[in-house]
């Protein structure tokens, strides 16, 4: 796991899930999208979903984005 990545849980989940975009379970999605959020509480996983989760879940489910791509987009900026 990179110490420079602003979303270390996303990076770890993306590494595990790779380029898979279909067939992600709700726990996979929550691990990928929610664990780095200040509002996430592992012991209170219920049916509440924020708008960011919904948008990213749709993009992943429709194959427009993969976990690996998401991690790359959210990773540290590369300034030249």
C-alpha positions as CSV (number, residue, x, y, z in Angstrom):
1,X,0.0,0.0,0.0
2,X,1.3,3.4,-0.9
3,X,1.8,5.9,1.9
4,X,1.2,8.7,-0.6
5,X,-2.3,7.6,-1.7
6,X,-5.0,9.8,-0.2
7,X,-7.4,6.8,0.0
8,X,-5.4,3.9,1.3
9,X,-8.4,1.6,1.7
10,X,-9.5,2.3,-1.8
11,X,-6.0,1.5,-3.1
12,X,-5.9,-1.8,-1.2
13,X,-9.4,-2.9,-2.4
14,X,-8.6,-1.9,-6.0
15,X,-5.5,-3.9,-5.9
16,X,-7.5,-6.9,-4.7
17,X,-10.4,-6.4,-7.1
18,X,-8.3,-5.4,-10.1
19,X,-10.0,-4.6,-13.4
20,X,-13.2,-6.4,-12.5
21,X,-16.2,-4.1,-12.9
22,X,-19.1,-6.5,-13.0
23,X,-20.1,-8.9,-10.3
24,X,-18.9,-6.8,-7.4
25,X,-20.9,-7.5,-4.2
26,X,-22.2,-4.9,-1.8
27,X,-19.4,-5.6,0.7
28,X,-16.9,-5.2,-2.2
29,X,-18.4,-1.9,-3.2
30,X,-18.5,-0.6,0.4
31,X,-14.9,-1.7,0.9
32,X,-13.8,0.0,-2.3
33,X,-15.9,3.2,-2.0
34,X,-16.8,3.8,1.6
35,X,-14.0,2.8,4.0
36,X,-12.0,6.0,3.6
37,X,-15.0,8.2,4.2
38,X,-15.3,10.0,7.5
39,X,-18.9,9.0,7.7
40,X,-18.2,5.2,7.3
41,X,-18.8,3.1,10.4
42,X,-18.1,-0.6,9.9
43,X,-20.5,-1.7,12.6
44,X,-23.4,0.4,11.2
45,X,-23.6,-0.9,7.6
46,X,-27.2,-0.4,6.6
47,X,-29.1,0.5,3.5
48,X,-28.1,4.2,3.5
49,X,-26.0,5.2,0.5
50,X,-24.6,8.6,-0.2
51,X,-24.8,10.1,-3.7
52,X,-21.1,9.6,-4.3
53,X,-21.6,5.9,-3.6
54,X,-24.5,5.6,-5.9
55,X,-22.8,7.4,-8.8
56,X,-19.6,5.4,-8.5
57,X,-21.5,2.1,-8.0
58,X,-23.4,2.7,-11.3
59,X,-20.2,3.5,-13.1
60,X,-18.6,0.3,-11.8
61,X,-21.7,-1.8,-12.5
62,X,-22.0,-0.5,-16.1
63,X,-18.4,-1.1,-16.8
64,X,-17.5,2.5,-17.3
65,X,-14.9,2.4,-14.6
66,X,-12.9,-0.4,-12.9
67,X,-11.6,-0.5,-9.3
68,X,-8.0,-0.1,-10.7
69,X,-9.0,2.9,-12.8
70,X,-10.7,4.5,-9.8
71,X,-7.7,4.0,-7.6
72,X,-5.5,5.6,-10.3
73,X,-7.8,8.6,-10.6
74,X,-7.9,9.1,-6.9
75,X,-4.2,8.5,-6.3
76,X,-1.6,11.1,-5.7
77,X,-1.4,13.8,-8.3
78,X,1.7,13.7,-10.6
79,X,2.9,17.2,-11.0
80,X,5.7,17.7,-13.5
